[in-house]
Amino acid sequence: MPETRNKKASVIALCGKGGVGKTSLSATIVKILSSNPNNKVLAIDADPAVGLSTALGITVSKTIDDIRNELIRQVENGKTTDKAQMISMLDYEMFSALEEKKNIAFLAIGRPEMEGCYCQVNHILKDLIASVAGNFDFVVIDGEAGIEQINRRVMAKVTHLILVSDASAKGLNVVKTIKEVSGTAIDYKKDGLIINRLRSKTEFEKLIIPEEIDCLGWVPEDDTIRSFDIEGKSILEINDSPAIQAVKSCLSEIDIPVSGVDGALHKLTHTR
């Protein structure tokens, strides 16, 4: 169980269309932040497919939705009605669902919620997730594809919203919609767009990026990350790569502290 901390975590949420490499990018950010052994990093997978666990080489035994559904069954069967009892049970189950790997902890949200109104359970879960996050320096949330994830309970309040797209017009349209909707659905401090999996600076220069979106930079197609993704190997095992350096540069643009940024690559991926 993580030791209790009083400092507020930087909560980084990644959103975008499916298939743009959002999960690999989330795993790369976790790798970069956890490379400092003094950082305690919580990775939250808000995608029902739980792909982030594979990208980090972590096995999931229990999800938040498993905990939620079990509590609902107990409430419906009359076994649990007292709020204090629910909080105590959820608190224990929440920490038991954390999977730990060195200075990284992992929490999977799981399947989409069941139909029906279980507002009390949802509110308690939301508060407990926020409580768990308070034990870490950084929280990285891999949101589910599309715009629906901004209404899920774990996406209510973040400090940094990172929009992710590839070079496709469809991907850019999705992040534009997310940007428009997130203004009222998410309470964030800073946001920006990362264009992922580009083959060259020329591709970046041809893109028509919505004026209202601040572009943090672009990440090149990376054969090492691609092969790790195909083989299901943990991105944490990669020593370094052009994509990792590019992501570091993008994070520095949104005031997320990182070290070892390649100045030449930073200039390349941030000019049009």
C-alpha positions, 0 to 999 in steps of 0.5 A, spaced: 500 500 500 502 506 498 504 511 503 500 517 505 502 523 502 499 530 502 502 533 496 497 534 490 498 529 484 499 532 477 493 528 474 494 527 466 489 524 462 489 522 455 483 522 450 482 521 442 480 517 437 481 509 437 487 507 434 491 513 434 496 510 439 493 513 445 495 507 450 502 506 447 503 514 448 500 513 455 505 507 457 511 512 454 509 517 459 508 512 465 515 510 463 518 517 462 515 519 469 517 513 473 524 513 470 525 518 476 525 513 482 523 519 487 516 519 483 511 515 485 506 514 479 499 511 478 497 509 471 489 508 471 486 504 465 479 507 463 479 503 457 474 497 458 479 493 453 485 494 459 490 495 454 495 499 458 496 493 463 499 489 457 503 495 455 506 496 462 507 488 463 502 488 468 497 483 470 490 485 472 486 481 477 481 486 479 478 492 476 474 498 479 468 495 476 468 488 479 468 492 486 462 496 484 458 490 481 460 486 487 458 492 492 451 493 488 450 485 489 450 486 496 446 492 497 441 489 492 441 482 497 440 487 503 447 485 505 450 492 505 446 498 507 450 502 511 454 508 508 460 507 513 460 500 512 460 501 504 466 506 505 470 501 509 469 495 504 471 500 498 477 503 501 480 496 502 478 493 496 480 499 492 487 498 495 487 491 494 486 492 486 492 496 486 497 492 482 504 495 483 511 494 480 517 498 483 515 506 483 508 504 479 502 502 481 496 500 476 489 501 477 484 498 471 477 501 471 474 495 467 467 494 463 462 500 462 457 501 468 451 497 468 445 500 467 441 503 472 442 509 477 447 507 483 449 514 484 451 513 492 456 507 490 459 512 484 460 518 488 463 514 493 468 510 488 469 517 485 472 520 492 476 514 493 479 514 487 481 521 488 483 519 495 488 513 492 491 518 487 493 523 492 498 518 494 502 519 488 506 524 485 503 523 478 497 520 475 496 518 468 489 516 465 489 512 459 481 514 457 477 510 452 476 511 445 472 517 443 469 523 447 465 518 452 470 517 457 470 525 459 463 523 462 466 517 466 467 518 474 475 518 473 475 523 468 472 529 472 478 533 475 485 533 472 490 537 471 493 536 464 488 534 458 492 531 453 489 530 446 492 525 442 491 524 434 494 521 428 495 525 421 488 523 419 482 528 419 477 524 423 482 523 428 483 531 428 475 532 428 475 527 434 480 531 438 476 538 436 470 535 439 473 533 445 476 540 446 469 543 445 465 538 450 471 538 455 470 545 457 464 543 461 465 536 463 472 536 465 476 541 470 483 541 468 488 547 468 492 545 462 491 542 455 494 540 449 495 536 442 500 531 441 500 528 433 502 521 434 505 516 429 508 521 423 513 519 418 516 526 417 516 533 419 513 534 412 507 530 414 506 535 420 507 541 416 501 539 412 496 538 417 490 543 418 490 543 426 484 547 429 486 554 431 483 553 438 487 547 440 495 548 442 499 543 439 505 540 443 508 537 438 509 530 434 511 524 435 515 520 430 513 513 428 517 508 432 519 501 430 521 499 437 515 501 440 511 498 434 515 492 435 514 492 442 506 493 441 505 487 436 509 482 441 505 485 447 512 487 450 512 492 456 514 499 454 518 500 460 523 495 458 525 500 452 531 504 454 530 510 449 527 511 442 526 517 438 518 517 440 520 517 447 525 523 446 519 526 442 514 525 448 519 528 453 519 534 449 511 534 448 511 534 456 515 539 457 511 544 453 505 543 458 509 544 464 510 537 466 517 536 469 521 531 465 529 530 464 533 528 458 530 532 453 534 532 446 534 539 444 535 538 436 529 533 436 525 538 440 526 543 435 524 538 429 518 536 432 515 543 434 516 547 428 512 547 422 
